[in-house]
Amino acid sequence: MISINSINSLSSPANLGLNKANETATGIGQKNFSESIKSIGKQISNVDDLQQNANLSIKDLLTGKNEDITSVVSAMAKADISFKVLVGVRNKLIEAYKQTMNMQV
């Protein structure tokens, strides 16, 4: 699941490779950016895992392997919230990209 701390760490300038303008020659900014991309990939993978776990719990409930409906509802809620947060972060990133592209140099 995507936590608020991981979103805050992704939005910090240091993790986006934007902390210093003169780091382009040293490659430090590129390293931070690549780490940020890897972190985003891990978060997407976590959301996918939650979705798959929720689907599996639904199948278990329907087949009779699991009779605890609260765990199924809980798994679905976790998957739903994490997906909504992921879509919100994606929308903010797209909005920031569009604003950056519209800047006049």
N, CA, C and O atoms as a GROMACS GRO file, in nm:
protein
  420
    1MET      N    1   0.084  -0.117   0.000
    1MET     CA    2   0.000   0.000   0.000
    1MET      C    3   0.089   0.124   0.000
    1MET      O    4   0.197   0.123   0.059
    2ILE      N    5   0.045   0.228  -0.065
    2ILE     CA    6   0.121   0.351  -0.070
    2ILE      C    7   0.096   0.428   0.058
    2ILE      O    8  -0.018   0.456   0.093
    3SER      N    9   0.202   0.461   0.126
    3SER     CA   10   0.187   0.534   0.251
    3SER      C   11   0.212   0.682   0.225
    3SER      O   12   0.274   0.720   0.126
    4ILE      N   13   0.164   0.764   0.316
    4ILE     CA   14   0.181   0.908   0.305
    4ILE      C   15   0.329   0.943   0.310
    4ILE      O   16   0.372   1.036   0.242
    5ASN      N   17   0.407   0.871   0.390
    5ASN     CA   18   0.550   0.898   0.399
    5ASN      C   19   0.619   0.874   0.267
    5ASN      O   20   0.709   0.950   0.229
    6SER      N   21   0.579   0.770   0.195
    6SER     CA   22   0.644   0.744   0.066
    6SER      C   23   0.606   0.849  -0.035
    6SER      O   24   0.687   0.883  -0.122
    7ILE      N   25   0.484   0.902  -0.028
    7ILE     CA   26   0.443   1.008  -0.120
    7ILE      C   27   0.521   1.135  -0.088
    7ILE      O   28   0.568   1.203  -0.179
    8ASN      N   29   0.534   1.167   0.041
    8ASN     CA   30   0.611   1.285   0.079
    8ASN      C   31   0.756   1.272   0.038
    8ASN      O   32   0.817   1.370  -0.003
    9SER      N   33   0.813   1.152   0.049
    9SER     CA   34   0.953   1.136   0.010
    9SER      C   35   0.969   1.147  -0.141
    9SER      O   36   1.073   1.193  -0.189
   10LEU      N   37   0.867   1.106  -0.217
   10LEU     CA   38   0.875   1.119  -0.362
   10LEU      C   39   0.862   1.264  -0.405
   10LEU      O   40   0.920   1.303  -0.507
   11SER      N   41   0.788   1.343  -0.330
   11SER     CA   42   0.766   1.480  -0.370
   11SER      C   43   0.877   1.575  -0.323
   11SER      O   44   0.875   1.692  -0.360
   12SER      N   45   0.972   1.526  -0.245
   12SER     CA   46   1.080   1.614  -0.201
   12SER      C   47   1.176   1.639  -0.316
   12SER      O   48   1.203   1.549  -0.396
   13PRO      N   49   1.228   1.760  -0.325
   13PRO     CA   50   1.318   1.793  -0.436
   13PRO      C   51   1.441   1.704  -0.443
   13PRO      O   52   1.491   1.676  -0.552
   14ALA      N   53   1.492   1.659  -0.329
   14ALA     CA   54   1.612   1.575  -0.331
   14ALA      C   55   1.584   1.443  -0.400
   14ALA      O   56   1.669   1.393  -0.473
   15ASN      N   57   1.466   1.384  -0.378
   15ASN     CA   58   1.435   1.256  -0.438
   15ASN      C   59   1.396   1.267  -0.584
   15ASN      O   60   1.400   1.168  -0.657
   16LEU      N   61   1.360   1.386  -0.627
   16LEU     CA   62   1.327   1.404  -0.768
   16LEU      C   63   1.447   1.449  -0.849
   16LEU      O   64   1.436   1.471  -0.970
   17GLY      N   65   1.561   1.464  -0.785
   17GLY     CA   66   1.681   1.505  -0.856
   17GLY      C   67   1.682   1.653  -0.887
   17GLY      O   68   1.751   1.696  -0.979
   18LEU      N   69   1.606   1.733  -0.812
   18LEU     CA   70   1.594   1.875  -0.839
   18LEU      C   71   1.657   1.961  -0.731
   18LEU      O   72   1.632   2.081  -0.727
   19ASN      N   73   1.737   1.901  -0.643
   19ASN     CA   74   1.786   1.975  -0.528
   19ASN      C   75   1.890   2.081  -0.563
   19ASN      O   76   1.894   2.184  -0.496
   20LYS      N   77   1.974   2.061  -0.664
   20LYS     CA   78   2.074   2.160  -0.702
   20LYS      C   79   2.082   2.166  -0.854
   20LYS      O   80   2.083   2.063  -0.921
   21ALA      N   81   2.087   2.287  -0.905
   21ALA     CA   82   2.090   2.303  -1.050
   21ALA      C   83   2.227   2.270  -1.108
   21ALA      O   84   2.237   2.238  -1.227
   22ASN      N   85   2.331   2.277  -1.028
   22ASN     CA   86   2.466   2.256  -1.081
   22ASN      C   87   2.513   2.111  -1.070
   22ASN      O   88   2.632   2.086  -1.085
   23GLU      N   89   2.426   2.016  -1.043
   23GLU     CA   90   2.466   1.877  -1.028
   23GLU      C   91   2.466   1.800  -1.161
   23GLU      O   92   2.493   1.680  -1.162
   24THR      N   93   2.437   1.866  -1.268
   24THR     CA   94   2.427   1.793  -1.395
   24THR      C   95   2.561   1.736  -1.438
   24THR      O   96   2.566   1.631  -1.501
   25ALA      N   97   2.670   1.804  -1.406
   25ALA     CA   98   2.801   1.755  -1.447
   25ALA      C   99   2.845   1.635  -1.363
   25ALA      O  100   2.918   1.550  -1.413
   26THR      N  101   2.803   1.628  -1.239
   26THR     CA  102   2.847   1.519  -1.152
   26THR      C  103   2.762   1.394  -1.163
   26THR      O  104   2.809   1.285  -1.130
   27GLY      N  105   2.640   1.407  -1.209
   27GLY     CA  106   2.553   1.291  -1.223
   27GLY      C  107   2.478   1.254  -1.097
   27GLY      O  108   2.406   1.155  -1.094
   28ILE      N  109   2.494   1.334  -0.991
   28ILE     CA  110   2.424   1.304  -0.866
   28ILE      C  111   2.274   1.321  -0.885
   28ILE      O  112   2.196   1.242  -0.833
   29GLY      N  113   2.234   1.421  -0.959
   29GLY     CA  114   2.092   1.443  -0.984
   29GLY      C  115   2.030   1.327  -1.060
   29GLY      O  116   1.915   1.291  -1.035
   30GLN      N  117   2.105   1.269  -1.152
   30GLN     CA  118   2.053   1.155  -1.228
   30GLN      C  119   2.036   1.034  -1.137
   30GLN      O  120   1.941   0.957  -1.153
   31LYS      N  121   2.127   1.016  -1.042
   31LYS     CA  122   2.118   0.903  -0.950
   31LYS      C  123   1.993   0.916  -0.864
   31LYS      O  124   1.920   0.818  -0.846
   32ASN      N  125   1.967   1.035  -0.811
   32ASN     CA  126   1.848   1.056  -0.729
   32ASN      C  127   1.722   1.035  -0.810
   32ASN      O  128   1.624   0.979  -0.760
   33PHE      N  129   1.722   1.080  -0.935
   33PHE     CA  130   1.604   1.064  -1.019
   33PHE      C  131   1.579   0.916  -1.048
   33PHE      O  132   1.465   0.870  -1.045
   34SER      N  133   1.686   0.842  -1.077
   34SER     CA  134   1.668   0.699  -1.105
   34SER      C  135   1.620   0.625  -0.981
   34SER      O  136   1.541   0.531  -0.992
   35GLU      N  137   1.666   0.665  -0.864
   35GLU     CA  138   1.616   0.604  -0.739
   35GLU      C  139   1.468   0.636  -0.719
   35GLU      O  140   1.393   0.552  -0.670
   36SER      N  141   1.427   0.756  -0.756
   36SER     CA  142   1.286   0.793  -0.745
   36SER      C  143   1.201   0.710  -0.838
   36SER      O  144   1.091   0.667  -0.801
   37ILE      N  145   1.249   0.686  -0.958
   37ILE     CA  146   1.174   0.605  -1.054
   37ILE      C  147   1.162   0.462  -1.002
   37ILE      O  148   1.056   0.400  -1.015
   38LYS      N  149   1.269   0.409  -0.945
   38LYS     CA  150   1.264   0.273  -0.888
   38LYS      C  151   1.165   0.267  -0.772
   38LYS      O  152   1.092   0.169  -0.757
   39SER      N  153   1.162   0.371  -0.692
   39SER     CA  154   1.069   0.376  -0.579
   39SER      C  155   0.925   0.381  -0.628
   39SER      O  156   0.838   0.316  -0.570
   40ILE      N  157   0.899   0.456  -0.733
   40ILE     CA  158   0.765   0.462  -0.790
   40ILE      C  159   0.726   0.325  -0.844
   40ILE      O  160   0.612   0.281  -0.828
   41GLY      N  161   0.820   0.256  -0.907
   41GLY     CA  162   0.792   0.122  -0.957
   41GLY      C  163   0.757   0.026  -0.846
   41GLY      O  164   0.668  -0.058  -0.861
   42LYS      N  165   0.826   0.038  -0.733
   42LYS     CA  166   0.796  -0.048  -0.618
   42LYS      C  167   0.656  -0.019  -0.564
   42LYS      O  168   0.583  -0.111  -0.528
   43GLN      N  169   0.619   0.108  -0.560
   43GLN     CA  170   0.486   0.144  -0.511
   43GLN      C  171   0.377   0.092  -0.604
   43GLN      O  172   0.272   0.047  -0.558
   44ILE      N  173   0.400   0.099  -0.734
   44ILE     CA  174   0.303   0.044  -0.830
   44ILE      C  175   0.292  -0.106  -0.812
   44ILE      O  176   0.182  -0.162  -0.819
   45SER      N  177   0.404  -0.171  -0.788
   45SER     CA  178   0.402  -0.314  -0.763
   45SER      C  179   0.324  -0.347  -0.636
   45SER      O  180   0.251  -0.446  -0.632
   46ASN      N  181   0.339  -0.265  -0.533
   46ASN     CA  182   0.264  -0.285  -0.408
   46ASN      C  183   0.114  -0.272  -0.431
   46ASN      O  184   0.035  -0.349  -0.377
   47VAL      N  185   0.074  -0.173  -0.511
   47VAL     CA  186  -0.068  -0.156  -0.542
   47VAL      C  187  -0.120  -0.276  -0.619
   47VAL      O  188  -0.231  -0.324  -0.593
   48ASP      N  189  -0.042  -0.326  -0.712
   48ASP     CA  190  -0.082  -0.445  -0.788
   48ASP      C  191  -0.097  -0.566  -0.696
   48ASP      O  192  -0.191  -0.643  -0.710
   49ASP      N  193  -0.004  -0.581  -0.603
   49ASP     CA  194  -0.014  -0.692  -0.507
   49ASP      C  195  -0.141  -0.683  -0.422
   49ASP      O  196  -0.206  -0.784  -0.397
   50LEU      N  197  -0.176  -0.562  -0.380
   50LEU     CA  198  -0.298  -0.545  -0.301
   50LEU      C  199  -0.422  -0.579  -0.385
   50LEU      O  200  -0.516  -0.639  -0.334
   51GLN      N  201  -0.420  -0.541  -0.512
   51GLN     CA  202  -0.532  -0.574  -0.600
   51GLN      C  203  -0.545  -0.725  -0.618
   51GLN      O  204  -0.655  -0.779  -0.614
   52GLN      N  205  -0.433  -0.791  -0.638
   52GLN     CA  206  -0.436  -0.937  -0.655
   52GLN      C  207  -0.480  -1.008  -0.528
   52GLN      O  208  -0.554  -1.106  -0.534
   53ASN      N  209  -0.434  -0.959  -0.412
   53ASN     CA  210  -0.477  -1.018  -0.285
   53ASN      C  211  -0.626  -1.000  -0.262
   53ASN      O  212  -0.693  -1.090  -0.211
   54ALA      N  213  -0.679  -0.885  -0.301
   54ALA     CA  214  -0.822  -0.861  -0.287
   54ALA      C  215  -0.901  -0.954  -0.378
   54ALA      O  216  -1.004  -1.009  -0.337
   55ASN      N  217  -0.854  -0.974  -0.501
   55ASN     CA  218  -0.922  -1.066  -0.593
   55ASN      C  219  -0.917  -1.209  -0.541
   55ASN      O  220  -1.015  -1.283  -0.551
   56LEU      N  221  -0.804  -1.247  -0.486
   56LEU     CA  222  -0.791  -1.382  -0.431
   56LEU      C  223  -0.883  -1.402  -0.311
   56LEU      O  224  -0.942  -1.508  -0.295
   57SER      N  225  -0.895  -1.300  -0.227
   57SER     CA  226  -0.983  -1.313  -0.111
   57SER      C  227  -1.130  -1.321  -0.154
   57SER      O  228  -1.209  -1.390  -0.090
   58ILE      N  229  -1.166  -1.252  -0.261
   58ILE     CA  230  -1.302  -1.263  -0.313
   58ILE      C  231  -1.328  -1.404  -0.366
   58ILE      O  232  -1.433  -1.463  -0.339
   59LYS      N  233  -1.232  -1.458  -0.441
   59LYS     CA  234  -1.247  -1.594  -0.492
   59LYS      C  235  -1.258  -1.695  -0.378
   59LYS      O  236  -1.338  -1.788  -0.384
   60ASP      N  237  -1.177  -1.676  -0.274
   60ASP     CA  238  -1.182  -1.767  -0.158
   60ASP      C  239  -1.318  -1.758  -0.088
   60ASP      O  240  -1.371  -1.859  -0.042
   61LEU      N  241  -1.374  -1.638  -0.081
   61LEU     CA  242  -1.504  -1.622  -0.019
   61LEU      C  243  -1.612  -1.692  -0.103
   61LEU      O  244  -1.701  -1.758  -0.049
   62LEU      N  245  -1.604  -1.676  -0.235
   62LEU     CA  246  -1.705  -1.736  -0.322
   62LEU      C  247  -1.696  -1.888  -0.327
   62LEU      O  248  -1.797  -1.956  -0.343
   63THR      N  249  -1.577  -1.941  -0.315
   63THR     CA  250  -1.561  -2.087  -0.320
   63THR      C  251  -1.579  -2.152  -0.183
   63THR      O  252  -1.585  -2.274  -0.174
   64GLY      N  253  -1.589  -2.074  -0.079
   64GLY     CA  254  -1.612  -2.128   0.054
   64GLY      C  255  -1.486  -2.156   0.132
   64GLY      O  256  -1.494  -2.208   0.243
   65LYS      N  257  -1.370  -2.123   0.080
   65LYS     CA  258  -1.245  -2.144   0.153
   65LYS      C  259  -1.234  -2.048   0.271
   65LYS      O  260  -1.171  -2.079   0.372
   66ASN      N  261  -1.294  -1.931   0.256
   66ASN     CA  262  -1.288  -1.829   0.360
   66ASN      C  263  -1.430  -1.782   0.386
   66ASN      O  264  -1.503  -1.748   0.293
   67GLU      N  265  -1.470  -1.780   0.512
   67GLU     CA  266  -1.605  -1.736   0.545
   67GLU      C  267  -1.606  -1.604   0.620
   67GLU      O  268  -1.712  -1.559   0.663
   68ASP      N  269  -1.490  -1.543   0.637
   68ASP     CA  270  -1.480  -1.416   0.709
   68ASP      C  271  -1.495  -1.301   0.609
   68ASP      O  272  -1.400  -1.268   0.538
   69ILE      N  273  -1.612  -1.242   0.604
   69ILE     CA  274  -1.638  -1.136   0.507
   69ILE      C  275  -1.567  -1.006   0.543
   69ILE      O  276  -1.538  -0.925   0.455
   70THR      N  277  -1.537  -0.985   0.671
   70THR     CA  278  -1.469  -0.862   0.711
   70THR      C  279  -1.328  -0.855   0.654
   70THR      O  280  -1.281  -0.747   0.619
   71SER      N  281  -1.259  -0.968   0.645
   71SER     CA  282  -1.125  -0.966   0.587
   71SER      C  283  -1.132  -0.936   0.437
   71SER      O  284  -1.042  -0.871   0.382
   72VAL      N  285  -1.238  -0.983   0.372
   72VAL     CA  286  -1.254  -0.956   0.228
   72VAL      C  287  -1.282  -0.807   0.207
   72VAL      O  288  -1.225  -0.744   0.118
   73VAL      N  289  -1.370  -0.753   0.288
   73VAL     CA  290  -1.403  -0.610   0.276
   73VAL      C  291  -1.280  -0.526   0.308
   73VAL      O  292  -1.255  -0.424   0.243
   74SER      N  293  -1.204  -0.567   0.407
   74SER     CA  294  -1.082  -0.495   0.443
   74SER      C  295  -0.979  -0.499   0.329
   74SER      O  296  -0.918  -0.397   0.298
   75ALA      N  297  -0.962  -0.613   0.268
   75ALA     CA  298  -0.868  -0.625   0.156
   75ALA      C  299  -0.913  -0.539   0.038
   75ALA      O  300  -0.831  -0.475  -0.028
   76MET      N  301  -1.043  -0.538   0.012
   76MET     CA  302  -1.095  -0.455  -0.096
   76MET      C  303  -1.077  -0.306  -0.068
   76MET      O  304  -1.044  -0.229  -0.158
   77ALA      N  305  -1.098  -0.266   0.058
   77ALA     CA  306  -1.082  -0.126   0.095
   77ALA      C  307  -0.937  -0.082   0.081
   77ALA      O  308  -0.909   0.027   0.032
   78LYS      N  309  -0.844  -0.167   0.125
   78LYS     CA  310  -0.701  -0.135   0.110
   78LYS      C  311  -0.664  -0.120  -0.036
   78LYS      O  312  -0.593  -0.026  -0.073
   79ALA      N  313  -0.711  -0.212  -0.118
   79ALA     CA  314  -0.680  -0.206  -0.261
   79ALA      C  315  -0.740  -0.082  -0.325
   79ALA      O  316  -0.677  -0.018  -0.409
   80ASP      N  317  -0.863  -0.049  -0.287
   80ASP     CA  318  -0.931   0.067  -0.344
   80ASP      C  319  -0.862   0.197  -0.306
   80ASP      O  320  -0.839   0.282  -0.392
   81ILE      N  321  -0.828   0.212  -0.179
   81ILE     CA  322  -0.763   0.335  -0.134
   81ILE      C  323  -0.625   0.350  -0.197
   81ILE      O  324  -0.588   0.458  -0.241
   82SER      N  325  -0.548   0.242  -0.201
   82SER     CA  326  -0.414   0.252  -0.259
   82SER      C  327  -0.421   0.285  -0.408
   82SER      O  328  -0.337   0.359  -0.459
   83PHE      N  329  -0.521   0.231  -0.478
   83PHE     CA  330  -0.535   0.263  -0.620
   83PHE      C  331  -0.575   0.409  -0.639
   83PHE      O  332  -0.524   0.476  -0.730
   84LYS      N  333  -0.664   0.459  -0.555
   84LYS     CA  334  -0.704   0.599  -0.566
   84LYS      C  335  -0.588   0.693  -0.538
   84LYS      O  336  -0.573   0.796  -0.605
   85VAL      N  337  -0.504   0.659  -0.440
   85VAL     CA  338  -0.386   0.740  -0.412
   85VAL      C  339  -0.289   0.736  -0.530
   85VAL      O  340  -0.233   0.838  -0.568
   86LEU      N  341  -0.271   0.618  -0.588
   86LEU     CA  342  -0.183   0.605  -0.704
   86LEU      C  343  -0.231   0.690  -0.821
   86LEU      O  344  -0.151   0.757  -0.887
   87VAL      N  345  -0.360   0.688  -0.847
   87VAL     CA  346  -0.416   0.769  -0.956
   87VAL      C  347  -0.401   0.917  -0.924
   87VAL      O  348  -0.373   0.997  -1.014
   88GLY      N  349  -0.420   0.955  -0.799
   88GLY     CA  350  -0.401   1.095  -0.760
   88GLY      C  351  -0.258   1.142  -0.779
   88GLY      O  352  -0.235   1.254  -0.826
   89VAL      N  353  -0.163   1.058  -0.743
   89VAL     CA  354  -0.022   1.094  -0.762
   89VAL      C  355   0.010   1.105  -0.912
   89VAL      O  356   0.079   1.196  -0.955
   90ARG      N  357  -0.043   1.010  -0.989
   90ARG     CA  358  -0.022   1.015  -1.134
   90ARG      C  359  -0.077   1.144  -1.192
   90ARG      O  360  -0.012   1.208  -1.274
   91ASN      N  361  -0.197   1.183  -1.150
   91ASN     CA  362  -0.258   1.306  -1.201
   91ASN      C  363  -0.176   1.429  -1.165
   91ASN      O  364  -0.162   1.520  -1.246
   92LYS      N  365  -0.123   1.431  -1.044
   92LYS     CA  366  -0.037   1.544  -1.002
   92LYS      C  367   0.091   1.549  -1.084
   92LYS      O  368   0.137   1.657  -1.121
   93LEU      N  369   0.149   1.432  -1.112
   93LEU     CA  370   0.270   1.429  -1.193
   93LEU      C  371   0.243   1.477  -1.335
   93LEU      O  372   0.324   1.549  -1.393
   94ILE      N  373   0.130   1.438  -1.392
   94ILE     CA  374   0.095   1.482  -1.526
   94ILE      C  375   0.070   1.632  -1.527
   94ILE      O  376   0.111   1.702  -1.620
   95GLU      N  377   0.002   1.682  -1.425
   95GLU     CA  378  -0.023   1.825  -1.415
   95GLU      C  379   0.108   1.904  -1.404
   95GLU      O  380   0.124   2.008  -1.468
   96ALA      N  381   0.202   1.854  -1.324
   96ALA     CA  382   0.332   1.920  -1.310
   96ALA      C  383   0.408   1.917  -1.441
   96ALA      O  384   0.474   2.015  -1.477
   97TYR      N  385   0.401   1.806  -1.513
   97TYR     CA  386   0.467   1.795  -1.643
   97TYR      C  387   0.409   1.896  -1.741
   97TYR      O  388   0.483   1.963  -1.813
   98LYS      N  389   0.277   1.908  -1.745
   98LYS     CA  390   0.214   2.003  -1.837
   98LYS      C  391   0.252   2.146  -1.803
   98LYS      O  392   0.277   2.226  -1.893
   99GLN      N  393   0.257   2.179  -1.675
   99GLN     CA  394   0.297   2.313  -1.635
   99GLN      C  395   0.441   2.341  -1.673
   99GLN      O  396   0.475   2.451  -1.715
  100THR      N  397   0.526   2.241  -1.658
  100THR     CA  398   0.666   2.258  -1.695
  100THR      C  399   0.680   2.278  -1.845
  100THR      O  400   0.759   2.361  -1.890
  101MET      N  401   0.604   2.202  -1.922
  101MET     CA  402   0.613   2.217  -2.068
  101MET      C  403   0.558   2.350  -2.116
  101MET      O  404   0.598   2.399  -2.222
  102ASN      N  405   0.466   2.411  -2.041
  102ASN     CA  406   0.409   2.540  -2.081
  102ASN      C  407   0.493   2.659  -2.036
  102ASN      O  408   0.460   2.773  -2.068
  103MET      N  409   0.601   2.634  -1.962
  103MET     CA  410   0.687   2.745  -1.918
  103MET      C  411   0.761   2.804  -2.036
  103MET      O  412   0.807   2.733  -2.125
  104GLN      N  413   0.769   2.935  -2.035
  104GLN     CA  414   0.844   3.003  -2.139
  104GLN      C  415   0.986   3.028  -2.090
  104GLN      O  416   1.008   3.075  -1.979
  105VAL      N  417   1.081   2.996  -2.175
  105VAL     CA  418   1.221   3.010  -2.137
  105VAL      C  419   1.277   3.141  -2.185
  105VAL      O  420   1.394   3.171  -2.162
   0.00000   0.00000   0.00000
